[in-house]
Amino acid sequence: MIKLLLKATDSINKIGKLQDSITIGLLGGFIGAVTTDISNAMLYKTKKTEATFGQIAASFFKTPTTNSKQKPAIYLGELLHLSVGTVLGIPLFYILKRTGKDHHLAKGLVSSLLTWIILYTGGQKIGLFKKPSKIKTHYASVWNHILYGLASVKAMVWLADPEIFSSHPFQNDQKTLQRDNLLTWSQSNQDSVSSEDLNPSY
């Protein structure tokens, strides 16, 4: 997986920065999802959490003859987790595109916490998956979601052509306002000069 990401990185560097919003969002979301997978696997190995994301998502694919701990279900759960993380990168990138890349890490942090509230805590409330029995699993989940948001936005800013952010609407509105103010000031000065020419004082 890491080798694949390195090859993709080299290809992007050779081709240049990306300009397609959907592609940037998907790639950024995928990188964020893979980053959280690595973190979650390390936490699971050191017994800091009860389950991996693949095991949690595998609960959607349980059948009367299988359970979420069997490998076929875990593979499907991992695929579901990566798919959700990848697709969530699209709205996250449009937030960056709309508001600009300044303070992008803070925006990624807030977005990741909202995702944690909606998907993780909300999913437990409506019974989409089993509620963990240990508090450390909740802390691990918060950390992994924060890591997803930070890694995703960092990847998006790195992947995207800078012109995408330099021309976002808020900056355009500010530039338009500055231009209008300058034109108003210039017109006011011209009117003042014209008035003095018509009414010279001796």
N, C-alpha and C positions, 0 to 999 in steps of 0.2 A: 504493500500500500504506500509506504513512504517513498519507494523507488518510483512508483507511478506519479506521485505528487511532484517529485524532483524533475521528472521528465516533462511533466506539464509546465512546470515553472520555466524550464529551459526553452520550451516551445514558445511560451508567451513572451519571454524576453527577446526571442529572435523575431517574432511577428510584430511585436509592439503592444501598446496598451489597448485594451478592449473598449469598445464604444456601445455595444449592445447591452441594454439594461437587464434583460432577462438572463442573458448568459452570465453577466457579472454577478447577478443575484444568486443564480444557481451554483456557480463555482464557489462563491463566498460562503453560501450556506453549507455546501458539501465540505469545504475545508473546516468550517466550524464544527460540523457534526463529527468528522473524523477526529478532530482535536479532543472533543468531549469523550469520544469512545476510548481514546488512549488514556485520558485521565481517569475515566471510570473503571477501566480494566486494571489500572494500577491501584486504585482505591479498593477494588474488589479483591485483588490479590493480597493486599495488606490488611484485609478484613475491616476496612473503614466504611464499607457499605454492604448491604445484604445481597444485592443482585446487580447484574450488568443491565444496560439498556436493552440489549437483545433479549434477556430473560424477562424483563418487565413487559416489553412489547409482545413477547411470545404468548402471553396470556390471551391475546386476541385470537390465537390460532389453535387453542386447545380443543381436542375432540374427545369423545368418550373413550377412545383407545390410546390417547396420547396425553402428555402433560407439558407444561411450559419449560420443564427442565431437559426435555429430550432435544437432541441436536437439530432434527428437522424443523421443530417449532422455533428453536433459538435462531436458526438461520433466517427464517421468515421474519422473526421479530427484529433482527438486526437490519434486514432490508427495509422494514417499515420505519424503523428509527432513522436510518440514513435518508430515506425518501422524505420524511417529514422535515428533518433538519435542512435538507437541500431546498425544498420548496419554500420554507419559511424565510430563506435568504432573499427571495424576491421582494416581499413587502418591506423588509429591512433595508434593502438597497434603495427602494423608492423613497424611504424616509430620508436617507442620506442625500439622495439626488434633489429632493425638494428643499431641504434645509441647509445643504452644503456639508463639506467634510470637516469643518471646524468643530472641535470637541467631539469627534466621531466616537471615541472610546466611551465617553459619557452617554452618548445616544445608544451605543451598543449595550451598555450596562443596563440602562432603563428598559430597553426593549427585551433583554434577556430575562429580567425580573418579571416583566409582564407575561412573558411566555411561560415562566415557571408557575406563576399564579394560575394561568388559564389551563395549561396542559397538565401539569403535575398535581397541583392541589385540586383543581376542578375535575380532573379525571378520576381522582379518588372519591370525590364527593358523589359523583354520578355512577360510580361503580365500574368504570372502564378497566381498572386493574386493582389488584389487592393492595391494601394499605400496609406499608412496611411496619414491622413491630418494634424497630429500634430507632431512637432519635438520631443517631449518627447517619442513618441513611438519608434523612431529610436534609441534614447539613451538607452531605455529599451532593445531593441533588441541586441545592442552591449553588454550590461551587461550580458544578458542571454546567449549569445553565448560564452562569456569569461568564465562564470560560468560553462558551459557545458564542455569546454576544460579542465579546472582545475579539476573539479570533476571527469571527465572520466579518466584522466591520473593518478590521485591520487588513484582511485579505482583499476586501472590496476596494478599499482606498488604493491598495497596491496594484490591483488588477486594472482599475478603471483609468481611462484617459483623463488627465486633469481638466480638460475642457468641459467635461460633463458637469463637474462641480462648479467651475468658474462661471458658468452661464445659467445657474439655477434661478428660479423666479424671484426669490427674495433679493438677490443681488441685483437683478435686472430692475426691480422696482426701486431700489435705492439709487441706482445709477440714473434712472429716469427722473426721479425726484430731484437729484442734484443738478441734472441738466436743465430741468424746468426752472429751478431756482436761479441758475446762472443766466438763463435767457430772460427771466423776469427782471433780474438786476441790471442786465445789459440794456434792456428796453427802457427801463426807468432812467438810466443815465443818459440815453439818447434823447428821451423826451425832455429831460432837464436841460441838456445842451441846446436843443432846438428852441426851447422857451427863452433862454438867455440870448440867442441869436436874434429872435424876433423882437425882444424887448431889451435892447442894450441900455445899460445905465452909464451916464457920463458924469 
